Amino acid sequence: MRKRKVALVAALACTVWLQSAMADPDAEREALARLIHEIEALEPVIATAESQASPDARIRFRYDWLRQDLARIRAGVQEHIDAPRNEPRKVPPLRGDYRQ
């Protein structure tokens, strides 16, 4: 059940990202903000899974690594959202007539 929730959130995040690829910049920023929200929503799911992990397991899942990777992804997305928008620069009109 928990794997389904994580997979569902991941699928939703991918859908948001794909939808933003074809949208205008404001819509893209909004979609990326939703993506950050979805990443943050994973924390309770991760904490629940971690609390149910067997301490005697021979092979353990590295929840700390997962959290670090999600933090890096979240920081990268936030950096893109916070980056200043580059407006097109004005170019002076061309003369067009080169004969004298």
Buried (B, 14 or more C-beta within 10 A) or exposed (E): EEEEBBEEBEEBBEEBBEEBEEEEEEEBBBBBBBBBEBBEEBEEBBEEBBEEEEEEEEEEEEBEEBBEEBEEBBEEBBEEBEEEEEEEEEEEEEEEEEEE
